[in-house]
Amino acid sequence: MLKIESSEDQEYMKLKGLIKKNLGFNSEQYKDSHFKRRIDVRMRATGSKNFGEYVQYLNAHKDEYQQLMDTLTVNVTNFFRNSETYEVVEKEVLPAIIKSKSTGLRNIRIWSAGCSIGVEAYSIAILLHKILGNNFSRYNIQITGTDIDKDIIKRAEDAMYSEVEMKEVPADIRSKYFDYDGESYHLKAEIKKVAKFRRNDLISGEKLTGFDAIFCRNVTIYFEKHLQETLYMDFYNGLNKGGFFVMGKTETLIGPSKDLFKAFNPRERIYQK
């Protein structure tokens, strides 16, 4: 039986089309329930009673698109978030990667997927510096951070952080790796230079490969299951042999990758190729 779309469904589809056209944001990869919740935040803020009214508001107020993008891609994020995970990364994952580079080229490549304002990428860089010490510069370390929001990428590149984003950073790391100007913490150049950031859509963007570790934490929970399966296989294929995949504590491997990855530390959701 042919399903007849309601006018609300039609307006929702129209809104998704506008978002894709004007923001380059492919909403098809997200669960409808999550996507609608995020849009509802802006509908309430603009006094729009339904999707149709919000479409009209967007057409009349082009600056609303940036507010919408900020809401769609909002991330609660700070340095060393979920400290138990970072403890395993510092004591087991990164040393294993460094040990595997003891001969030949000392290239270490790590990907922070859905990097937001860069705190994950830079947290990993700081841990590598802590472990390697004076040998840090002897390794060719490349940490790639990707996100869909170009303004977020700019913030990551600036590497300036507030007290909120620094709340879990111990005093010794603050003083060693950051300069404080009375308002913001500025990451020091030696750490900043090993991370590069770029815009990339995890679903429809370029497939990245050649990594020793991939971090994608608390990102895939918003995706439909079939897209999660695709993403986990993309991450598996993106890793070098023996490479590590670190996911969020509320996320679970599903699909073919579940039988391909081996559990390294299942409690912290860390797996190995």
C-alpha positions in Angstrom: 0.0 0.0 0.0 1.4 3.4 -1.0 2.3 5.6 2.0 1.0 9.1 1.7 3.3 11.7 3.3 1.7 14.2 5.7 2.4 17.9 5.2 4.6 17.7 8.3 6.7 15.0 6.6 6.9 17.0 3.4 8.1 20.1 5.4 10.6 18.0 7.3 12.0 16.6 3.9 12.1 20.2 2.6 14.1 21.3 5.7 16.6 18.4 5.3 17.1 19.4 1.7 17.8 23.1 2.7 20.2 21.9 5.4 22.1 19.8 2.9 22.2 22.5 0.2 23.2 25.4 2.4 25.4 23.6 5.0 26.6 20.5 3.2 25.3 18.5 6.1 24.0 15.1 5.1 21.2 14.4 7.6 20.4 11.0 6.1 23.2 9.5 8.1 21.6 10.5 11.4 18.7 8.8 13.3 15.6 10.9 12.7 14.8 11.0 16.4 18.2 12.6 17.2 18.0 15.0 14.2 14.6 16.2 15.1 15.5 16.8 18.7 18.4 19.0 17.6 16.2 20.9 15.1 13.6 21.4 17.8 16.1 23.3 19.9 16.3 26.0 17.2 12.6 25.8 16.4 11.9 26.8 20.1 14.6 29.5 20.0 13.0 31.1 16.9 9.4 30.7 18.0 8.6 28.3 15.0 5.6 26.1 15.8 6.4 23.5 13.1 8.9 22.5 10.4 7.1 24.7 7.8 7.4 27.8 9.9 11.1 27.1 10.6 11.7 26.7 6.8 10.2 30.2 6.4 12.3 31.5 9.2 15.5 30.1 7.6 14.6 31.7 4.3 14.1 35.1 5.9 17.1 34.9 8.3 20.2 33.5 6.6 22.3 34.0 9.7 20.2 31.3 11.4 22.0 28.6 9.4 25.1 29.0 11.5 23.1 28.7 14.7 21.5 25.6 13.4 24.9 24.1 12.4 26.3 24.8 15.9 23.2 23.0 17.4 23.4 20.0 15.0 27.1 19.4 15.7 27.3 20.4 19.3 29.7 18.4 21.4 30.3 18.3 25.1 34.1 18.0 25.1 37.1 18.6 27.2 40.7 17.3 27.5 41.2 13.8 28.8 37.5 13.1 29.0 36.8 9.6 30.4 40.2 9.4 32.2 40.0 5.6 32.6 40.2 5.3 28.8 43.1 7.7 28.5 44.9 5.8 31.2 44.8 2.6 29.1 45.8 4.6 26.0 48.8 6.0 27.8 50.0 2.9 29.5 49.2 0.2 26.9 48.0 1.5 23.5 50.6 4.2 22.7 53.5 2.2 24.1 52.5 -0.8 21.8 52.4 1.6 18.8 55.8 3.1 19.7 57.3 -0.4 20.2 56.1 -1.4 16.7 58.1 1.5 15.3 61.4 0.6 16.9 63.0 -0.2 13.5 62.9 1.5 10.1 60.7 4.6 9.6 59.3 6.0 12.9 56.0 7.2 11.5 53.1 7.3 13.9 49.7 8.1 12.3 46.6 8.6 14.4 43.1 9.7 13.4 40.6 11.6 15.7 37.3 11.1 13.8 34.6 13.6 14.8 37.4 15.7 16.4 35.3 18.7 17.5 37.5 21.5 18.9 40.6 19.3 18.9 40.9 18.3 22.5 41.1 14.6 21.8 43.8 15.0 19.1 45.8 17.2 21.4 45.3 15.0 24.4 46.8 12.1 22.4 49.7 14.3 21.3 50.4 15.3 25.0 50.4 11.7 26.0 52.9 10.8 23.2 55.2 13.6 24.4 54.9 12.4 28.0 56.0 8.9 27.0 58.7 9.8 24.4 60.2 12.8 26.2 63.3 14.0 24.4 62.7 11.4 21.7 59.4 13.1 20.7 61.0 15.0 17.8 62.7 11.8 16.5 59.3 10.4 15.5 57.3 11.6 12.5 54.0 12.0 14.4 50.9 12.9 12.4 47.5 13.2 14.2 44.6 13.9 11.8 41.5 15.4 13.2 38.3 15.5 11.0 34.9 17.0 11.6 32.0 18.1 9.4 31.8 21.7 10.8 34.4 24.1 9.3 34.0 26.5 12.2 34.8 23.8 14.7 37.9 22.9 12.6 39.1 26.5 12.8 38.7 26.4 16.7 40.8 23.2 16.7 43.5 24.8 14.6 43.6 27.8 16.9 44.2 25.5 20.0 42.9 28.1 22.5 40.8 26.6 25.4 38.6 27.8 28.2 38.7 26.7 31.9 35.7 24.4 31.2 37.5 22.5 28.4 40.6 22.3 30.7 38.8 21.1 33.8 40.3 17.6 33.8 43.8 18.7 33.0 46.2 18.3 35.9 48.2 21.3 37.0 51.6 19.9 35.9 50.3 19.3 32.4 48.7 22.8 32.2 52.0 24.4 33.2 54.1 22.3 30.9 52.0 22.3 27.7 49.9 25.5 27.8 50.4 29.2 28.1 47.7 31.1 30.1 46.9 34.7 29.2 44.4 35.3 32.0 41.4 34.2 29.9 42.4 31.3 27.7 44.9 28.4 27.6 47.1 28.3 24.5 48.6 25.0 23.5 52.4 25.1 23.0 53.7 25.0 19.4 55.6 21.7 19.8 52.4 19.8 20.5 50.2 21.9 18.2 52.3 21.2 15.2 51.8 17.4 15.1 48.0 17.7 14.6 46.4 18.7 11.4 42.6 19.3 11.0 40.3 19.0 8.0 36.6 18.9 7.1 35.4 15.4 6.3 32.0 13.7 6.3 32.5 10.2 7.9 29.8 8.7 5.7 30.1 10.4 2.3 33.6 11.8 2.6 36.9 10.4 1.5 37.9 7.1 3.1 41.1 7.6 5.1 43.7 4.8 5.6 47.1 4.0 7.0 46.5 4.7 10.7 48.1 3.1 13.8 45.1 4.1 15.9 41.6 5.6 15.2 39.6 7.3 17.9 35.9 7.7 17.2 34.2 8.2 20.5 30.5 9.1 21.1 29.9 9.9 17.4 28.4 6.8 15.9 25.6 6.6 18.6 23.7 9.2 16.5 23.9 7.1 13.3 21.4 4.5 12.0 22.6 0.9 12.6 23.4 0.1 9.0 25.6 3.2 8.8 27.3 2.2 12.1 28.2 -1.1 10.5 29.6 0.6 7.4 31.6 3.0 9.6 33.2 0.3 11.7 34.3 -1.5 8.6 35.7 1.8 7.2 37.7 2.1 10.5 38.9 -1.5 10.3 40.1 -1.0 6.7 41.6 2.4 7.7 44.0 0.8 10.3 47.4 -0.7 9.7 47.8 -4.3 10.8 47.8 -4.4 14.6 46.3 -0.9 14.7 43.9 0.1 17.5 40.3 1.3 17.4 39.0 3.3 20.4 35.2 3.9 20.6 32.9 5.5 23.2 31.9 3.7 26.4 28.2 3.6 25.3 29.0 2.3 21.8 29.1 -1.3 20.7 30.7 -3.0 17.7 28.1 -4.4 15.3 28.1 -6.0 11.9 31.1 -7.7 10.2 33.7 -5.7 12.1 32.6 -7.4 15.3 34.2 -10.7 14.1 37.3 -9.0 12.6 38.4 -6.8 15.5 39.9 -8.5 18.5 39.2 -7.2 22.0 42.2 -5.4 23.5 40.4 -3.8 26.5 36.6 -4.4 26.1 35.7 -2.5 29.3 37.2 0.7 27.7 35.9 -0.2 24.3 39.4 -0.6 22.8 39.9 -3.1 19.9 42.8 -4.2 17.7 43.1 -5.2 14.0 
